[in-house]
Amino acid sequence: MVYLIICMTFTITLVAPVSAEENLACCQQTNSGETCRYTLADECDSTYQVGAFQFCEDSNFCKPGCCISPEGSCSKQVGRATCEAAGEGWRWTDSANCELEQCQKSCCVLAESECTFTT
């Protein structure tokens, strides 16, 4: 009898999380304002896109890419919606590792003998 009670307890605790996982989704924006968040579908802001049963990196609206600031600095692996929500002048490109010419480090000669790295 004790063995049966212990087995039933483990069975109930193992089965319960499965139903919660079925309600997970990628939210373009959550009710709290976060972007590209994989969370419970109920926490997604319904005025934005929701990728039901989908990881954010697999969604079109949160696909990881290169986010370029208005000053020209590059950030790798940024979700599209996160970059676009950063504000005016921010640009997202479909290059997750920022393999773009403008994002490569290079040497810039400032004067006859001075050099600095730029990105």
DRENTI-421641 format. One record per residue: residue number from 1; residue in three letters; y, z, x of N, C-alpha, C in turn. Coordinates in Angstrom, 3 decimals. Each point is the difference from the previous one (the first is absolute). Layout:
# DRENTI-421641
<node seq="NUM" type="Ala" n_py="Y" n_pz="Z" n_px="X" ca_py="Y" ca_pz="Z" ca_px="X" c_py="Y" c_pz="Z" c_px="X"/>
...
***
This chain:
# DRENTI-421641
<node seq="1" type="Met" n_py="-1.197" n_pz="0.000" n_px="0.823" ca_py="1.197" ca_pz="0.000" ca_px="-0.823" c_py="1.262" c_pz="0.000" c_px="0.869"/>
<node seq="2" type="Val" n_py="0.001" n_pz="0.855" n_px="1.030" ca_py="1.150" ca_pz="0.060" ca_px="0.906" c_py="0.173" c_pz="-1.344" c_px="0.710"/>
<node seq="3" type="Tyr" n_py="-1.113" n_pz="-0.594" n_px="0.415" ca_py="0.026" ca_pz="-1.298" ca_px="0.668" c_py="0.635" c_pz="-1.058" c_px="-0.908"/>
<node seq="4" type="Leu" n_py="-0.338" n_pz="0.011" n_px="-1.265" ca_py="0.540" ca_pz="-0.939" ca_px="-0.970" c_py="1.509" c_pz="0.175" c_px="-0.153"/>
<node seq="5" type="Ile" n_py="0.469" n_pz="1.227" n_px="-0.059" ca_py="1.441" ca_pz="0.276" ca_px="-0.138" c_py="0.753" c_pz="-0.500" c_px="1.227"/>
<node seq="6" type="Ile" n_py="-0.537" n_pz="0.242" n_px="1.186" ca_py="0.649" ca_pz="-0.456" ca_px="1.232" c_py="0.049" c_pz="-1.527" c_px="0.044"/>
<node seq="7" type="Cys" n_py="-1.089" n_pz="-0.643" n_px="-0.352" ca_py="-0.038" ca_pz="-1.463" ca_px="-0.017" c_py="0.988" c_pz="-0.576" c_px="-1.004"/>
<node seq="8" type="Met" n_py="0.103" n_pz="0.584" n_px="-1.157" ca_py="0.936" ca_pz="-0.462" ca_px="-1.028" c_py="1.443" c_pz="0.157" c_px="0.466"/>
<node seq="9" type="Thr" n_py="0.304" n_pz="1.090" n_px="0.694" ca_py="1.348" ca_pz="0.232" ca_px="0.513" c_py="0.392" c_pz="-1.102" c_px="0.976"/>
<node seq="10" type="Phe" n_py="-0.892" n_pz="-0.336" n_px="0.934" ca_py="0.287" ca_pz="-1.059" ca_px="0.962" c_py="0.106" c_pz="-1.353" c_px="-0.679"/>
<node seq="11" type="Thr" n_py="-0.816" n_pz="-0.251" n_px="-0.978" ca_py="0.037" ca_pz="-1.266" ca_px="-0.714" c_py="1.328" c_pz="-0.176" c_px="-0.721"/>
<node seq="12" type="Ile" n_py="0.471" n_pz="1.028" n_px="-0.648" ca_py="1.272" ca_pz="-0.063" ca_px="-0.724" c_py="1.156" c_pz="-0.215" c_px="0.965"/>
<node seq="13" type="Thr" n_py="0.023" n_pz="0.707" n_px="1.125" ca_py="1.101" ca_pz="-0.159" ca_px="0.954" c_py="-0.045" c_pz="-1.347" c_px="0.697"/>
<node seq="14" type="Leu" n_py="-1.162" n_pz="-0.588" n_px="0.175" ca_py="-0.090" ca_pz="-1.308" ca_px="0.632" c_py="0.375" c_pz="-1.125" c_px="-0.952"/>
<node seq="15" type="Val" n_py="-0.239" n_pz="0.165" n_px="-1.274" ca_py="0.293" ca_pz="-1.032" ca_px="-0.984" c_py="1.480" c_pz="-0.015" c_px="-0.376"/>
<node seq="16" type="Ala" n_py="0.652" n_pz="1.119" n_px="-0.048" ca_py="1.384" ca_pz="0.088" ca_px="-0.465" c_py="0.990" c_pz="-0.855" c_px="0.793"/>
<node seq="17" type="Pro" n_py="-0.022" n_pz="-0.034" n_px="1.339" ca_py="0.988" ca_pz="-0.796" ca_px="0.725" c_py="-0.098" c_pz="-1.498" c_px="-0.245"/>
<node seq="18" type="Val" n_py="-1.140" n_pz="-0.497" n_px="-0.384" ca_py="-0.166" ca_pz="-1.427" ca_px="-0.209" c_py="0.925" c_pz="-0.507" c_px="-1.091"/>
<node seq="19" type="Ser" n_py="0.159" n_pz="0.736" n_px="-1.081" ca_py="0.864" ca_pz="-0.448" ca_px="-1.086" c_py="1.460" c_pz="-0.037" c_px="0.431"/>
<node seq="20" type="Ala" n_py="0.424" n_pz="0.901" n_px="0.884" ca_py="1.379" ca_pz="-0.012" ca_px="0.490" c_py="0.244" c_pz="-1.220" c_px="0.880"/>
<node seq="21" type="Glu" n_py="-0.979" n_pz="-0.392" n_px="0.815" ca_py="0.154" ca_pz="-1.152" ca_px="0.869" c_py="0.153" c_pz="-1.288" c_px="-0.794"/>
<node seq="22" type="Glu" n_py="-0.570" n_pz="-0.049" n_px="-1.177" ca_py="0.092" ca_pz="-1.202" ca_px="-0.816" c_py="1.421" c_pz="-0.252" c_px="-0.481"/>
<node seq="23" type="Asn" n_py="0.859" n_pz="1.014" n_px="0.010" ca_py="1.371" ca_pz="-0.139" ca_px="-0.475" c_py="1.001" c_pz="-0.207" c_px="1.128"/>
<node seq="24" type="Leu" n_py="-0.465" n_pz="-0.291" n_px="1.219" ca_py="0.900" ca_pz="-0.209" ca_px="1.123" c_py="0.531" c_pz="-1.426" c_px="0.001"/>
<node seq="25" type="Ala" n_py="1.226" n_pz="-0.160" n_px="0.482" ca_py="0.627" ca_pz="-1.314" ca_px="0.045" c_py="1.058" c_pz="-0.025" c_px="1.088"/>
<node seq="26" type="Cys" n_py="0.419" n_pz="-1.197" n_px="0.349" ca_py="1.129" ca_pz="-0.164" ca_px="0.911" c_py="1.256" c_pz="-0.139" c_px="-0.852"/>
<node seq="27" type="Cys" n_py="0.945" n_pz="0.899" n_px="0.209" ca_py="1.262" ca_pz="-0.043" ca_px="-0.740" c_py="1.069" c_pz="-0.662" c_px="0.862"/>
<node seq="28" type="Gln" n_py="0.647" n_pz="-1.015" n_px="-0.542" ca_py="1.145" ca_pz="-0.563" ca_px="0.716" c_py="1.049" c_pz="1.097" c_px="0.142"/>
<node seq="29" type="Gln" n_py="0.161" n_pz="0.788" n_px="-1.068" ca_py="0.865" ca_pz="1.176" ca_px="0.050" c_py="-0.575" c_pz="1.069" c_px="-0.922"/>
<node seq="30" type="Thr" n_py="0.005" n_pz="1.249" n_px="0.489" ca_py="-0.501" ca_pz="1.115" ca_px="-0.802" c_py="1.126" c_pz="0.566" c_px="-0.855"/>
<node seq="31" type="Asn" n_py="-0.355" n_pz="0.886" n_px="-0.912" ca_py="1.005" ca_pz="0.668" ca_px="-0.836" c_py="0.974" c_pz="0.819" c_px="0.841"/>
<node seq="32" type="Ser" n_py="-0.434" n_pz="0.439" n_px="1.195" ca_py="0.877" ca_pz="0.784" ca_px="0.881" c_py="0.785" c_pz="-0.876" c_px="0.976"/>
<node seq="33" type="Gly" n_py="-0.157" n_pz="-1.334" n_px="-0.081" ca_py="0.790" ca_pz="-0.908" ca_px="0.821" c_py="-0.652" c_pz="-0.473" c_px="1.289"/>
<node seq="34" type="Glu" n_py="-1.229" n_pz="0.449" n_px="0.284" ca_py="-0.692" ca_pz="-0.466" ca_px="1.206" c_py="-0.478" c_pz="-1.435" c_px="-0.210"/>
<node seq="35" type="Thr" n_py="-0.016" n_pz="-0.783" n_px="1.072" ca_py="-0.451" ca_pz="-1.388" ca_px="-0.100" c_py="-1.330" c_pz="-0.185" c_px="0.713"/>
<node seq="36" type="Cys" n_py="-0.757" n_pz="-0.974" n_px="-0.475" ca_py="-1.302" ca_pz="-0.365" ca_px="0.581" c_py="-0.880" c_pz="1.218" c_px="0.205"/>
<node seq="37" type="Arg" n_py="-0.263" n_pz="0.682" n_px="-1.079" ca_py="-0.780" ca_pz="1.247" ca_px="0.045" c_py="-1.301" c_pz="-0.192" c_px="-0.768"/>
<node seq="38" type="Tyr" n_py="-1.132" n_pz="0.337" n_px="0.638" ca_py="-1.310" ca_pz="-0.032" ca_px="-0.651" c_py="-0.231" c_pz="1.376" c_px="-0.597"/>
<node seq="39" type="Thr" n_py="0.034" n_pz="0.093" n_px="-1.307" ca_py="-0.050" ca_pz="1.292" ca_px="-0.674" c_py="-0.583" c_pz="-0.175" c_px="-1.401"/>
<node seq="40" type="Leu" n_py="0.067" n_pz="1.034" n_px="-0.806" ca_py="-0.451" ca_pz="-0.095" ca_px="-1.389" c_py="0.871" c_pz="-0.993" c_px="-0.764"/>
<node seq="41" type="Ala" n_py="-0.623" n_pz="-0.824" n_px="-0.807" ca_py="0.725" ca_pz="-1.024" ca_px="-0.750" c_py="1.068" c_pz="0.607" c_px="-0.904"/>
<node seq="42" type="Asp" n_py="-0.228" n_pz="1.209" n_px="-0.503" ca_py="0.979" ca_pz="0.662" ca_px="-0.871" c_py="1.300" c_pz="0.321" c_px="0.730"/>
<node seq="43" type="Glu" n_py="-0.032" n_pz="0.045" n_px="1.335" ca_py="1.192" ca_pz="0.316" ca_px="0.782" c_py="0.834" c_pz="-1.233" c_px="0.329"/>
<node seq="44" type="Cys" n_py="-0.467" n_pz="-1.185" n_px="-0.404" ca_py="0.730" ca_pz="-1.238" ca_px="0.267" c_py="1.130" c_pz="-0.191" c_px="-1.009"/>
<node seq="45" type="Asp" n_py="1.149" n_pz="-0.443" n_px="0.482" ca_py="1.125" ca_pz="-0.349" ca_px="-0.871" c_py="-0.365" c_pz="-1.317" c_px="-0.684"/>
<node seq="46" type="Ser" n_py="-0.106" n_pz="0.007" n_px="-1.301" ca_py="-0.482" ca_pz="-1.166" ca_px="-0.745" c_py="0.977" c_pz="-1.175" c_px="0.003"/>
<node seq="47" type="Thr" n_py="1.232" n_pz="0.197" n_px="0.459" ca_py="0.949" ca_pz="-1.116" ca_px="0.075" c_py="-0.213" c_pz="-0.830" c_px="1.271"/>
<node seq="48" type="Tyr" n_py="-0.890" n_pz="0.463" n_px="0.887" ca_py="-0.332" ca_pz="-0.722" ca_px="1.230" c_py="-1.453" c_pz="-0.454" c_px="-0.067"/>
<node seq="49" type="Gln" n_py="-0.411" n_pz="-0.808" n_px="0.963" ca_py="-1.372" ca_pz="-0.506" ca_px="0.024" c_py="-0.991" c_pz="1.102" c_px="0.364"/>
<node seq="50" type="Val" n_py="-1.187" n_pz="-0.098" n_px="-0.580" ca_py="-1.080" ca_pz="0.948" ca_px="0.263" c_py="-1.260" c_pz="-0.803" c_px="0.303"/>
<node seq="51" type="Gly" n_py="-0.615" n_pz="0.290" n_px="1.130" ca_py="-1.258" ca_pz="-0.645" ca_px="0.372" c_py="-1.153" c_pz="0.912" c_px="-0.368"/>
<node seq="52" type="Ala" n_py="-0.495" n_pz="-0.114" n_px="-1.227" ca_py="-1.093" ca_pz="0.858" ca_px="-0.461" c_py="-1.261" c_pz="-0.287" c_px="0.802"/>
<node seq="53" type="Phe" n_py="-0.678" n_pz="1.053" n_px="0.409" ca_py="-1.238" ca_pz="-0.100" ca_px="0.777" c_py="0.203" c_pz="-0.812" c_px="1.282"/>
<node seq="54" type="Gln" n_py="1.190" n_pz="0.108" n_px="0.599" ca_py="0.330" ca_pz="-0.824" ca_px="1.157" c_py="0.706" c_pz="0.843" c_px="1.060"/>
<node seq="55" type="Phe" n_py="-0.412" n_pz="-0.158" n_px="1.261" ca_py="0.701" ca_pz="0.660" ca_px="1.096" c_py="1.323" c_pz="-0.723" c_px="0.229"/>
<node seq="56" type="Cys" n_py="1.011" n_pz="0.722" n_px="0.469" ca_py="1.321" ca_pz="-0.595" ca_px="0.188" c_py="-0.004" c_pz="-1.168" c_px="0.980"/>
<node seq="57" type="Glu" n_py="-0.785" n_pz="0.112" n_px="1.079" ca_py="-0.020" ca_pz="-1.090" ca_px="0.980" c_py="-0.611" c_pz="-1.279" c_px="-0.567"/>
<node seq="58" type="Asp" n_py="-0.698" n_pz="0.104" n_px="-1.136" ca_py="-0.589" ca_pz="-1.170" ca_px="-0.646" c_py="0.891" c_pz="-0.580" c_px="-1.095"/>
<node seq="59" type="Ser" n_py="1.084" n_pz="0.678" n_px="-0.322" ca_py="0.887" ca_pz="-0.484" ca_px="-1.062" c_py="1.063" c_pz="-0.922" c_px="0.589"/>
<node seq="60" type="Asn" n_py="0.493" n_pz="-0.909" n_px="-0.793" ca_py="1.033" ca_pz="-0.929" ca_px="0.445" c_py="1.336" c_pz="0.714" c_px="0.201"/>
<node seq="61" type="Phe" n_py="0.301" n_pz="0.964" n_px="-0.849" ca_py="1.301" ca_pz="0.661" ca_px="0.050" c_py="0.101" c_pz="1.097" c_px="1.050"/>
<node seq="62" type="Cys" n_py="-1.110" n_pz="0.462" n_px="0.550" ca_py="0.022" ca_pz="1.035" ca_px="1.047" c_py="-0.737" c_pz="-0.435" c_px="1.262"/>
<node seq="63" type="Lys" n_py="-0.242" n_pz="-1.273" n_px="0.126" ca_py="-0.692" ca_pz="-0.534" ca_px="1.170" c_py="0.750" c_pz="0.406" c_px="1.268"/>
<node seq="64" type="Pro" n_py="-0.706" n_pz="0.484" n_px="1.029" ca_py="0.674" ca_pz="0.380" ca_px="1.248" c_py="0.592" c_pz="-1.218" c_px="0.704"/>
<node seq="65" type="Gly" n_py="1.194" n_pz="0.176" n_px="0.500" ca_py="0.671" ca_pz="-1.075" ca_px="0.722" c_py="0.987" c_pz="0.569" c_px="0.988"/>
<node seq="66" type="Cys" n_py="0.874" n_pz="-0.842" n_px="0.484" ca_py="1.029" ca_pz="0.396" ca_px="0.954" c_py="1.302" c_pz="0.211" c_px="-0.772"/>
<node seq="67" type="Cys" n_py="0.593" n_pz="1.169" n_px="0.175" ca_py="1.256" ca_pz="0.321" ca_px="-0.678" c_py="1.119" c_pz="-0.045" c_px="1.040"/>
<node seq="68" type="Ile" n_py="0.982" n_pz="-0.847" n_px="-0.238" ca_py="1.084" ca_pz="-0.206" ca_px="0.955" c_py="1.288" c_pz="0.586" c_px="-0.571"/>
<node seq="69" type="Ser" n_py="0.601" n_pz="0.907" n_px="0.766" ca_py="1.226" ca_pz="0.677" ca_px="-0.431" c_py="1.194" c_pz="-0.947" c_px="0.110"/>
<node seq="70" type="Pro" n_py="1.126" n_pz="0.346" n_px="-0.623" ca_py="1.199" ca_pz="-0.828" ca_px="0.129" c_py="0.459" c_pz="-0.152" c_px="1.458"/>
<node seq="71" type="Glu" n_py="-0.335" n_pz="0.988" n_px="0.849" ca_py="0.373" ca_pz="-0.063" ca_px="1.416" c_py="-0.987" c_pz="-0.824" c_px="0.816"/>
<node seq="72" type="Gly" n_py="-1.136" n_pz="-0.372" n_px="-0.596" ca_py="-0.979" ca_pz="-0.828" ca_px="0.682" c_py="-1.185" c_pz="0.731" c_px="0.587"/>
<node seq="73" type="Ser" n_py="-0.119" n_pz="1.315" n_px="-0.219" ca_py="-1.178" ca_pz="0.709" ca_px="0.512" c_py="-1.183" c_pz="-0.248" c_px="-0.936"/>
<node seq="74" type="Cys" n_py="-1.190" n_pz="-0.046" n_px="0.598" ca_py="-1.211" ca_pz="-0.363" ca_px="-0.736" c_py="-0.938" c_pz="1.192" c_px="-0.139"/>
<node seq="75" type="Ser" n_py="-0.572" n_pz="0.174" n_px="-1.186" ca_py="-0.983" ca_pz="1.057" ca_px="-0.263" c_py="-1.285" c_pz="-0.646" c_px="-0.486"/>
<node seq="76" type="Lys" n_py="-1.118" n_pz="0.373" n_px="0.650" ca_py="-1.307" ca_pz="-0.580" ca_px="-0.326" c_py="-0.660" c_pz="0.708" c_px="-1.181"/>
<node seq="77" type="Gln" n_py="-0.867" n_pz="-0.741" n_px="-0.697" ca_py="-0.882" ca_pz="0.541" ca_px="-1.042" c_py="0.754" c_pz="0.713" c_px="-1.135"/>
<node seq="78" type="Val" n_py="1.097" n_pz="-0.567" n_px="-0.447" ca_py="0.791" ca_pz="0.591" ca_px="-1.081" c_py="-0.304" c_pz="-0.762" c_px="-1.288"/>
<node seq="79" type="Gly" n_py="-0.273" n_pz="0.731" n_px="-1.066" ca_py="-0.261" ca_pz="-0.632" ca_px="-1.291" c_py="1.220" c_pz="-0.767" c_px="-0.494"/>
<node seq="80" type="Arg" n_py="-0.241" n_pz="-1.135" n_px="-0.631" ca_py="1.094" ca_pz="-0.870" ca_px="-0.452" c_py="1.004" c_pz="0.746" c_px="-0.884"/>
<node seq="81" type="Ala" n_py="-0.486" n_pz="0.717" n_px="-1.003" ca_py="0.902" ca_pz="0.710" ca_px="-0.913" c_py="0.777" c_pz="1.095" c_px="0.726"/>
<node seq="82" type="Thr" n_py="-0.617" n_pz="0.641" n_px="0.989" ca_py="0.674" ca_pz="1.040" ca_px="0.772" c_py="1.152" c_pz="-0.599" c_px="0.787"/>
<node seq="83" type="Cys" n_py="-0.229" n_pz="-1.134" n_px="0.626" ca_py="1.050" ca_pz="-0.664" ca_px="0.777" c_py="1.135" c_pz="-0.471" c_px="-0.906"/>
<node seq="84" type="Glu" n_py="-0.350" n_pz="-0.636" n_px="-1.099" ca_py="1.021" ca_pz="-0.530" ca_px="-0.907" c_py="0.807" c_pz="1.112" c_px="-0.663"/>
<node seq="85" type="Ala" n_py="-0.593" n_pz="1.194" n_px="-0.139" ca_py="0.709" ca_pz="1.131" ca_px="-0.602" c_py="0.929" c_pz="0.693" c_px="0.998"/>
<node seq="86" type="Ala" n_py="-0.083" n_pz="-0.363" n_px="1.277" ca_py="0.819" ca_pz="0.645" ca_px="1.033" c_py="1.486" c_pz="-0.304" c_px="-0.170"/>
<node seq="87" type="Gly" n_py="0.312" n_pz="-1.081" n_px="-0.658" ca_py="1.401" ca_pz="-0.306" ca_px="-0.265" c_py="0.380" c_pz="-1.416" c_px="0.386"/>
<node seq="88" type="Glu" n_py="1.274" n_pz="-0.282" n_px="-0.152" ca_py="0.522" ca_pz="-1.334" ca_px="0.265" c_py="-0.118" c_pz="-0.346" c_px="1.483"/>
<node seq="89" type="Gly" n_py="-0.408" n_pz="-1.207" n_px="0.272" ca_py="-0.096" ca_pz="-0.464" ca_px="1.373" c_py="-1.367" c_pz="0.172" c_px="0.640"/>
<node seq="90" type="Trp" n_py="-0.877" n_pz="0.801" n_px="-0.601" ca_py="-1.352" ca_pz="0.186" ca_px="0.527" c_py="-0.834" c_pz="-1.198" c_px="-0.425"/>
<node seq="91" type="Arg" n_py="-0.829" n_pz="-0.499" n_px="0.914" ca_py="-0.817" ca_pz="-1.176" ca_px="-0.267" c_py="-1.456" c_pz="0.283" c_px="0.306"/>
<node seq="92" type="Trp" n_py="-0.899" n_pz="-0.425" n_px="-0.888" ca_py="-1.442" ca_pz="0.130" ca_px="0.208" c_py="-0.563" c_pz="-1.378" c_px="0.309"/>
<node seq="93" type="Thr" n_py="-0.875" n_pz="-0.069" n_px="1.009" ca_py="-0.673" ca_pz="-1.262" ca_px="0.305" c_py="-1.507" c_pz="0.237" c_px="0.062"/>
<node seq="94" type="Asp" n_py="-0.742" n_pz="-1.025" n_px="-0.284" ca_py="-1.460" ca_pz="0.082" ca_px="-0.049" c_py="-0.603" c_pz="-0.091" c_px="1.407"/>
<node seq="95" type="Ser" n_py="0.315" n_pz="0.987" n_px="0.821" ca_py="-0.543" ca_pz="0.107" ca_px="1.362" c_py="-0.162" c_pz="1.486" c_px="0.279"/>
<node seq="96" type="Ala" n_py="-1.159" n_pz="0.556" n_px="-0.367" ca_py="-0.212" ca_pz="1.451" ca_px="0.033" c_py="0.313" c_pz="0.643" c_px="1.349"/>
<node seq="97" type="Asn" n_py="-0.251" n_pz="-0.709" n_px="1.101" ca_py="0.246" ca_pz="0.564" ca_px="1.328" c_py="1.286" c_pz="-0.518" c_px="0.631"/>
<node seq="98" type="Cys" n_py="0.879" n_pz="-0.566" n_px="-0.806" ca_py="1.311" ca_pz="-0.497" ca_px="0.453" c_py="-0.141" c_pz="-0.991" c_px="1.151"/>
<node seq="99" type="Glu" n_py="-0.926" n_pz="-0.926" n_px="-0.152" ca_py="-0.198" ca_pz="-1.022" ca_px="1.026" c_py="0.994" c_pz="-1.137" c_px="-0.213"/>
<node seq="100" type="Leu" n_py="1.264" n_pz="0.347" n_px="0.054" ca_py="1.096" ca_pz="-0.936" ca_px="-0.189" c_py="0.834" c_pz="-0.030" c_px="1.274"/>
<node seq="101" type="Glu" n_py="0.594" n_pz="-1.127" n_px="0.295" ca_py="0.800" ca_pz="-0.127" ca_px="1.223" c_py="1.115" c_pz="1.040" c_px="0.048"/>
<node seq="102" type="Gln" n_py="0.666" n_pz="0.225" n_px="-1.102" ca_py="1.116" ca_pz="0.948" ca_px="-0.021" c_py="-0.437" c_pz="1.449" c_px="0.184"/>
<node seq="103" type="Cys" n_py="-1.298" n_pz="0.289" n_px="-0.132" ca_py="-0.501" ca_pz="1.369" ca_px="0.151" c_py="-0.624" c_pz="0.263" c_px="1.368"/>
<node seq="104" type="Gln" n_py="-0.039" n_pz="-0.996" n_px="0.856" ca_py="-0.605" ca_pz="0.164" ca_px="1.319" c_py="0.998" c_pz="0.617" c_px="0.968"/>
<node seq="105" type="Lys" n_py="-0.515" n_pz="0.880" n_px="0.867" ca_py="0.849" ca_pz="0.616" ca_px="1.018" c_py="0.315" c_pz="-1.033" c_px="1.068"/>
<node seq="106" type="Ser" n_py="1.240" n_pz="0.027" n_px="0.440" ca_py="0.413" ca_pz="-0.920" ca_px="1.054" c_py="1.113" c_pz="0.643" c_px="0.810"/>
<node seq="107" type="Cys" n_py="0.328" n_pz="-0.621" n_px="1.097" ca_py="1.051" ca_pz="0.523" ca_px="0.870" c_py="1.277" c_pz="-0.766" c_px="-0.284"/>
<node seq="108" type="Cys" n_py="1.063" n_pz="0.733" n_px="-0.126" ca_py="1.298" ca_pz="-0.595" ca_px="-0.274" c_py="0.932" c_pz="0.349" c_px="1.160"/>
<node seq="109" type="Val" n_py="0.565" n_pz="-0.990" n_px="0.655" ca_py="0.911" ca_pz="0.244" ca_px="1.118" c_py="1.391" c_pz="0.261" c_px="-0.562"/>
<node seq="110" type="Leu" n_py="0.527" n_pz="1.205" n_px="0.287" ca_py="1.317" ca_pz="0.391" ca_px="-0.495" c_py="1.106" c_pz="-0.349" c_px="0.990"/>
<node seq="111" type="Ala" n_py="-0.271" n_pz="0.193" n_px="1.251" ca_py="0.955" ca_pz="-0.332" ca_px="1.057" c_py="-0.815" c_pz="-0.582" c_px="1.150"/>
<node seq="112" type="Glu" n_py="0.602" n_pz="-0.148" n_px="1.151" ca_py="-0.711" ca_pz="-0.615" ca_px="1.116" c_py="-1.256" c_pz="0.762" c_px="0.405"/>
<node seq="113" type="Ser" n_py="0.014" n_pz="1.332" n_px="-0.106" ca_py="-1.158" ca_pz="0.761" ca_px="0.477" c_py="-0.594" c_pz="0.945" c_px="-1.038"/>
<node seq="114" type="Glu" n_py="0.481" n_pz="-0.020" n_px="-1.208" ca_py="-0.507" ca_pz="0.912" ca_px="-1.024" c_py="-0.924" c_pz="-0.725" c_px="-0.966"/>
<node seq="115" type="Cys" n_py="-1.104" n_pz="0.670" n_px="-0.325" ca_py="-0.937" ca_pz="-0.518" ca_px="-1.001" c_py="-0.340" c_pz="1.110" c_px="-0.975"/>
<node seq="116" type="Thr" n_py="-0.298" n_pz="-0.371" n_px="-1.211" ca_py="-0.464" ca_pz="0.961" ca_px="-0.993" c_py="-1.056" c_pz="-0.676" c_px="-0.861"/>
<node seq="117" type="Phe" n_py="-0.945" n_pz="0.798" n_px="-0.504" ca_py="-1.010" ca_pz="-0.550" ca_px="-0.906" c_py="0.569" c_pz="-0.061" c_px="-1.406"/>
<node seq="118" type="Thr" n_py="-0.279" n_pz="-1.080" n_px="-0.668" ca_py="0.421" ca_pz="-0.134" ca_px="-1.396" c_py="-1.197" c_pz="-0.402" c_px="-0.833"/>
<node seq="119" type="Thr" n_py="0.105" n_pz="0.254" n_px="-1.304" ca_py="-1.046" ca_pz="-0.453" ca_px="-0.921" c_py="0.624" c_pz="-0.843" c_px="-1.072"/>
***
